[in-house]
Structure formats: structure tokens, C-alpha cells
Amino acid sequence: MGQDFSHIARRCERAVVTAYRELRDSGRGDMSAFTSCTTLYRIHHPESSVTEARRLVAEWIDHHVIRGETSPTDGCACD
């Protein structure tokens, strides 16, 4: 999982993916890391519902961490 995610343009997306990777690398379980990253996303986007935050975080983790893609995601509309 030790990839560089600096290619991700959105700060919130990069923060979530980096946090997930670092939490998993430090021994946190998948659900614990996922929950922490959902909370992190909602700090960046307090207007987002928990459901929306979970969907985006899951999409980003799958795209960048699980599949190792470097292409952009649909994600949120922020920079």
C-alpha cells in the first residue's frame, strides 16, 4: 500500500486516501480506517450526509488503493 497519492487533485480526496493508507499501514483494521476516513471527509465537507461521505470514501479507496488507479474519480466538486 505504500503508494504516493500526490497525483490526486482534490485535497479532500488526497487526504482521505493518504489517511486510509497510513492507518492501514500502522495496523488499524479496514472498518476502523474507513470510519476514520469518513469522519475526515465530513470535516472537509460538513454539508455532506454520512451516506454520501461513505459512498465517496468507499469509491476513492477502491479506485486508488484497491485497484491502484491514477485516473481521476467523479468524486466531489471541490478543488
BALORO-400434 format. One record per residue (C-alpha): chain; x, y, z. Coordinates in steps of 0.1 Angstrom, whole numbers, always signed. Layout:
% BALORO-400434
PT; A; X; Y; Z
...
This chain:
% BALORO-400434
PT; A; +0; +0; +0
PT; A; +30; +24; +1
PT; A; +20; +44; -29
PT; A; +23; +81; -35
PT; A; -11; +98; -39
PT; A; +2; +133; -48
PT; A; -14; +129; -83
PT; A; -49; +133; -68
PT; A; -61; +168; -75
PT; A; -88; +173; -48
PT; A; -73; +180; -13
PT; A; -101; +161; +5
PT; A; -97; +131; -17
PT; A; -59; +130; -13
PT; A; -63; +135; +25
PT; A; -88; +106; +27
PT; A; -67; +82; +6
PT; A; -35; +91; +23
PT; A; -51; +87; +58
PT; A; -66; +54; +49
PT; A; -32; +41; +36
PT; A; -14; +53; +67
PT; A; -40; +39; +91
PT; A; -38; +5; +75
PT; A; +0; +6; +74
PT; A; +0; +13; +111
PT; A; -21; -17; +118
PT; A; -57; -3; +120
PT; A; -84; -26; +107
PT; A; -102; -19; +74
PT; A; -135; -8; +90
PT; A; -117; +14; +116
PT; A; -97; +31; +89
PT; A; -128; +35; +67
PT; A; -148; +51; +96
PT; A; -119; +74; +104
PT; A; -117; +85; +68
PT; A; -154; +91; +66
PT; A; -151; +114; +96
PT; A; -122; +131; +79
PT; A; -142; +137; +48
PT; A; -171; +152; +68
PT; A; -146; +176; +84
PT; A; -138; +188; +49
PT; A; -174; +187; +39
PT; A; -198; +192; +69
PT; A; -227; +197; +45
PT; A; -223; +161; +33
PT; A; -246; +133; +47
PT; A; -230; +103; +63
PT; A; -243; +82; +35
PT; A; -227; +104; +8
PT; A; -195; +105; +27
PT; A; -194; +67; +30
PT; A; -201; +64; -7
PT; A; -173; +87; -18
PT; A; -147; +73; +7
PT; A; -155; +38; -5
PT; A; -152; +49; -41
PT; A; -119; +66; -35
PT; A; -104; +37; -15
PT; A; -115; +12; -41
PT; A; -102; +33; -70
PT; A; -68; +45; -56
PT; A; -59; +18; -30
PT; A; -75; -14; -40
PT; A; -73; -10; -78
PT; A; -42; +13; -78
PT; A; -57; +36; -105
PT; A; -42; +70; -111
PT; A; -70; +84; -132
PT; A; -94; +110; -117
PT; A; -126; +100; -100
PT; A; -160; +116; -103
PT; A; -158; +124; -65
PT; A; -170; +157; -51
PT; A; -170; +191; -68
PT; A; -143; +208; -47
PT; A; -107; +215; -55
